[in-house]
Amino acid sequence: MNSLDFHRLLMEKVGFSLTTLQLRGFIVDMEIGVLEEEQGVTQRIRFDVDVFLNGADKPIEDEIDMVLDYDFIRSAISRIISNGRSNLLESLVADLLDALLIPVEVIGCSVSATKLDIYDGESEIGCSMLKLKE
């Protein structure tokens, strides 16, 4: 399924009223990778996350405790990283998706993790996953 199909299904699920919380360009140094040269060293990983919530209404009060705090995204990344080393970006992204889907107000997520320094020059490699709560 491509991202356009995912967004169409997402909008159908919520009745075309959606809020998206975003975290862009969150870079962490972490140990990850299966290659011998990746063992025992850290790499810069960039996370880009969309968390989808049902509805697009103004909060009852203009207070932080009336909404899902954006810091929960950064906290989830930190928790997943602190759980131990991942060999694969796919494992890291899947674990993060599962953690981000826990709050009841979350109906879906999109997570991308990108290795910034794996190749010389401008090239990057990464993994993106999209998931709707059932």
Backbone bond lengths (Angstrom), bond angles and torsions (degrees), N, CA, C in turn:
res aa  C-N    CA-C-N  psi(-1)  N-CA   C-N-CA  omega(-1)  CA-C   N-CA-C  phi
1 M - - - 1.443 - - 1.532 107.87 -
2 N 1.308 116.30 129.95 1.462 119.00 177.26 1.528 110.02 -85.11
3 S 1.321 116.12 171.22 1.466 119.74 -174.41 1.528 112.01 -66.33
4 L 1.330 118.96 -29.82 1.473 120.13 177.58 1.522 110.61 -66.72
5 D 1.334 117.27 -42.29 1.467 120.81 176.98 1.527 110.65 -63.40
6 F 1.337 115.72 -41.33 1.459 120.45 178.34 1.527 110.57 -59.68
7 H 1.315 116.86 -47.62 1.467 120.10 -179.11 1.535 111.41 -65.52
8 R 1.327 118.07 -35.24 1.459 120.78 176.01 1.527 110.36 -63.63
9 L 1.330 117.34 -46.80 1.464 120.76 178.48 1.528 111.34 -63.42
10 L 1.311 115.60 -39.70 1.458 120.70 178.44 1.527 110.63 -60.37
11 M 1.320 116.66 -48.03 1.463 120.48 -179.50 1.531 111.44 -65.00
12 E 1.324 117.77 -37.23 1.462 120.44 176.46 1.524 110.79 -63.54
13 K 1.317 116.48 -38.42 1.467 121.20 -178.86 1.524 111.74 -64.66
14 V 1.323 117.56 -37.66 1.466 121.17 -174.65 1.520 112.94 -98.24
15 G 1.307 117.86 3.66 1.454 119.04 179.17 1.514 112.26 72.54
16 F 1.299 117.22 30.82 1.454 124.33 174.41 1.517 113.78 65.12
17 S 1.318 116.40 31.54 1.465 122.96 174.15 1.519 107.12 -135.13
18 L 1.337 116.81 111.21 1.449 121.37 -167.27 1.522 110.70 -143.02
19 T 1.326 115.29 141.59 1.463 122.31 170.64 1.521 107.09 -117.02
20 T 1.323 116.77 137.96 1.456 121.81 177.99 1.520 109.33 -121.21
21 L 1.333 116.09 121.75 1.459 121.73 170.93 1.519 106.69 -92.15
22 Q 1.333 116.58 137.19 1.462 119.93 -175.16 1.514 111.57 -128.37
23 L 1.317 114.87 143.69 1.462 122.65 167.97 1.515 105.22 -129.47
24 R 1.320 116.58 120.88 1.459 121.94 -176.87 1.526 110.21 -120.06
25 G 1.317 115.27 139.37 1.450 121.44 171.70 1.513 115.09 63.63
26 F 1.335 117.66 32.11 1.462 121.44 177.95 1.523 107.62 -82.15
27 I 1.324 116.53 111.08 1.462 121.76 -173.73 1.520 110.34 -107.08
28 V 1.325 114.77 130.44 1.467 121.46 176.85 1.519 108.90 -127.45
29 D 1.311 115.80 152.82 1.465 122.33 170.91 1.517 106.88 -97.00
30 M 1.316 115.44 124.47 1.456 118.87 -179.22 1.526 110.11 -150.86
31 E 1.326 113.80 159.97 1.454 119.24 175.77 1.516 108.47 -90.01
32 I 1.317 116.30 123.21 1.463 122.09 -179.81 1.522 108.54 -157.43
33 G 1.310 116.30 147.26 1.453 119.92 174.50 1.512 112.89 130.69
34 V 1.327 114.77 153.31 1.457 121.30 -178.58 1.524 112.41 -100.88
35 L 1.308 116.97 -18.53 1.458 120.30 -177.38 1.523 110.95 -72.92
36 E 1.318 116.38 149.67 1.461 121.55 -178.74 1.529 111.32 -56.29
37 E 1.329 116.98 -41.31 1.467 119.97 -178.95 1.533 113.10 -70.47
38 E 1.336 117.26 -10.57 1.461 121.40 177.04 1.526 112.56 -93.30
39 Q 1.301 117.54 -7.80 1.460 122.07 -178.33 1.527 109.96 -78.70
40 G 1.324 117.25 130.26 1.453 122.36 175.24 1.520 115.19 78.05
41 V 1.312 117.27 8.89 1.473 120.78 177.43 1.528 108.70 -128.60
42 T 1.320 115.45 158.06 1.456 119.23 177.25 1.530 110.07 -99.73
43 Q 1.315 114.63 155.76 1.460 122.59 176.93 1.527 108.38 -130.47
44 R 1.317 115.23 152.54 1.465 119.40 173.88 1.527 108.74 -81.18
45 I 1.334 114.93 125.77 1.458 122.08 177.72 1.526 107.62 -120.59
46 R 1.333 115.85 128.75 1.468 120.63 177.20 1.526 108.74 -101.82
47 F 1.330 115.16 131.13 1.459 121.69 176.75 1.524 109.65 -108.23
48 D 1.324 114.86 135.14 1.459 122.82 171.54 1.523 106.18 -128.03
49 V 1.328 115.49 122.46 1.461 120.78 -170.65 1.526 110.44 -131.23
50 D 1.332 115.73 137.60 1.458 123.72 168.22 1.515 107.30 -120.49
51 V 1.315 116.34 128.95 1.456 122.55 175.96 1.525 106.66 -116.80
52 F 1.331 116.71 121.26 1.452 121.97 -174.29 1.527 110.66 -99.50
53 L 1.332 115.03 131.87 1.461 122.74 179.89 1.519 109.00 -120.70
54 N 1.323 115.74 144.50 1.453 120.94 177.27 1.520 110.10 -69.59
55 G 1.319 117.00 132.88 1.459 122.34 175.35 1.523 113.04 94.42
56 A 1.308 113.90 163.60 1.464 121.15 177.96 1.529 108.05 -143.70
57 D 1.324 114.98 53.31 1.453 120.86 -176.30 1.517 111.31 -105.94
58 K 1.305 115.32 152.58 1.461 121.61 174.39 1.533 108.27 -68.18
59 P 1.337 117.10 137.79 1.474 118.73 177.36 1.527 111.34 -59.01
60 I 1.324 116.50 152.54 1.462 121.94 179.37 1.519 111.03 -56.32
61 E 1.334 115.83 -40.86 1.463 122.29 175.22 1.524 108.12 -128.25
62 D 1.307 117.11 151.61 1.459 122.83 -179.47 1.528 109.78 -84.04
63 E 1.334 115.63 58.79 1.460 123.02 -175.47 1.524 109.38 -131.73
64 I 1.322 117.06 148.24 1.456 122.96 -175.90 1.529 112.71 -60.92
65 D 1.329 117.98 -32.32 1.463 119.02 -178.34 1.534 112.74 -76.56
66 M 1.312 117.22 1.84 1.468 121.82 176.67 1.527 112.09 -93.77
67 V 1.340 116.83 -6.03 1.460 121.43 -177.68 1.527 109.90 -132.85
68 L 1.302 115.74 166.57 1.458 120.87 172.85 1.526 106.93 -76.16
69 D 1.316 117.06 118.10 1.455 123.19 -175.36 1.534 110.49 -68.15
70 Y 1.329 116.18 132.02 1.463 121.14 179.95 1.529 112.19 -57.28
71 D 1.318 117.48 -29.60 1.459 120.36 -178.42 1.526 112.63 -61.69
72 F 1.328 117.76 -17.86 1.463 118.56 178.88 1.531 109.95 -65.16
73 I 1.333 118.38 -25.88 1.465 121.08 178.22 1.525 109.79 -69.61
74 R 1.332 116.29 -49.20 1.467 120.11 178.24 1.526 110.95 -63.08
75 S 1.328 116.75 -39.67 1.467 120.62 178.72 1.524 111.34 -62.88
76 A 1.332 116.71 -40.12 1.467 120.19 178.80 1.529 110.34 -63.56
77 I 1.319 117.51 -42.11 1.466 120.64 177.72 1.519 110.03 -61.15
78 S 1.325 116.81 -47.08 1.471 120.72 -179.94 1.517 111.80 -60.81
79 R 1.350 117.42 -41.49 1.470 121.42 178.80 1.524 111.37 -63.10
80 I 1.319 116.35 -46.00 1.464 120.44 -178.58 1.524 110.26 -63.05
81 I 1.324 116.99 -42.96 1.460 120.89 179.47 1.526 110.78 -64.49
82 S 1.320 116.85 -39.94 1.464 120.30 -177.58 1.532 112.37 -73.02
83 N 1.333 117.67 -14.73 1.469 121.28 178.40 1.523 112.64 -69.08
84 G 1.318 117.04 -13.91 1.466 119.70 179.29 1.506 111.85 132.41
85 R 1.290 114.26 169.73 1.453 123.17 -175.98 1.528 111.39 -67.54
86 S 1.330 115.56 139.32 1.467 121.69 171.54 1.514 108.39 -108.48
87 N 1.306 116.06 142.15 1.463 119.72 173.71 1.522 110.84 -82.84
88 L 1.323 116.56 -38.32 1.458 121.46 -171.84 1.524 111.97 -115.92
89 L 1.333 115.91 141.53 1.462 120.21 171.74 1.525 110.14 -59.33
90 E 1.327 116.70 -35.97 1.464 120.75 -179.73 1.529 111.71 -59.73
91 S 1.324 117.12 -41.09 1.468 120.64 177.82 1.520 110.81 -67.08
92 L 1.312 116.61 -43.53 1.459 122.06 179.31 1.526 111.25 -60.58
93 V 1.328 116.68 -47.66 1.467 121.08 -178.78 1.523 111.09 -65.56
94 A 1.330 117.87 -42.75 1.469 121.00 179.49 1.526 111.18 -62.85
95 D 1.323 117.38 -42.08 1.467 120.59 177.80 1.527 110.99 -63.53
96 L 1.320 116.88 -40.61 1.459 120.43 179.21 1.524 111.31 -66.80
97 L 1.325 117.17 -41.17 1.473 120.37 175.87 1.528 110.90 -56.40
98 D 1.319 116.52 -47.25 1.469 120.22 -179.59 1.523 111.14 -60.61
99 A 1.318 117.62 -41.15 1.472 121.07 179.96 1.526 111.31 -66.95
100 L 1.323 117.17 -39.12 1.463 120.56 -177.97 1.525 112.87 -73.75
101 L 1.318 117.17 -21.01 1.469 120.87 179.71 1.531 113.08 -83.28
102 I 1.320 118.05 -3.71 1.462 121.07 -176.27 1.534 113.71 -66.74
103 P 1.340 120.89 -47.19 1.466 118.34 -178.03 1.529 111.75 -57.24
104 V 1.313 116.31 138.83 1.459 121.63 -174.54 1.523 112.23 -60.14
105 E 1.330 117.89 -32.29 1.463 120.02 -177.36 1.518 113.80 -75.93
106 V 1.329 117.52 -13.46 1.469 121.53 -179.05 1.529 109.15 -81.57
107 I 1.337 115.75 130.14 1.467 120.19 178.98 1.523 112.40 -111.60
108 G 1.326 116.85 -13.34 1.457 120.25 178.95 1.512 110.54 -173.73
109 C 1.332 115.39 164.59 1.472 120.84 -179.16 1.517 109.94 -146.82
110 S 1.304 113.77 156.74 1.455 123.10 169.49 1.519 106.48 -132.38
111 V 1.331 116.57 127.39 1.468 121.38 -179.07 1.519 109.06 -130.29
112 S 1.327 115.43 132.04 1.462 122.07 172.03 1.517 108.41 -123.28
113 A 1.326 115.75 135.65 1.464 121.97 173.56 1.527 106.43 -125.89
114 T 1.327 115.48 128.96 1.457 121.14 -173.73 1.520 110.39 -126.02
115 K 1.340 116.24 128.47 1.463 121.16 172.84 1.527 106.98 -82.06
116 L 1.330 115.62 118.99 1.454 120.49 -173.49 1.520 113.94 -87.35
117 D 1.315 118.25 -23.55 1.468 120.54 -170.63 1.516 114.13 -118.78
118 I 1.314 118.70 17.62 1.461 120.35 -173.31 1.521 112.09 -74.13
119 Y 1.316 117.66 -34.87 1.461 121.94 178.90 1.517 109.59 -117.09
120 D 1.319 116.45 152.03 1.468 120.61 174.20 1.530 109.30 -69.17
121 G 1.309 115.35 151.56 1.456 119.72 177.30 1.513 112.01 87.30
122 E 1.305 115.11 -147.04 1.463 122.16 -172.99 1.525 114.38 -92.60
123 S 1.317 118.64 -3.56 1.460 121.34 -174.55 1.524 111.68 -73.27
124 E 1.315 114.90 145.76 1.460 122.99 175.26 1.520 107.14 -135.73
125 I 1.336 116.25 154.37 1.459 119.85 171.80 1.520 107.89 -125.06
126 G 1.317 115.83 151.97 1.449 117.48 -178.74 1.508 112.66 -163.98
127 C 1.316 113.32 178.73 1.458 122.37 179.23 1.527 107.92 -136.58
128 S 1.322 115.88 134.51 1.464 121.88 175.24 1.514 109.03 -125.51
129 M 1.321 115.61 140.51 1.472 121.21 175.92 1.527 108.62 -136.96
130 L 1.322 114.59 145.74 1.461 123.47 176.69 1.518 107.59 -122.40
131 K 1.328 116.33 140.23 1.463 118.05 -179.96 1.523 109.88 -150.36
132 L 1.323 115.41 134.51 1.467 122.14 172.71 1.513 108.69 -101.32
133 K 1.333 116.25 142.62 1.454 120.55 173.34 1.516 108.42 -71.07
134 E 1.316 116.10 140.41 1.480 119.15 -179.13 1.497 111.72 -84.64
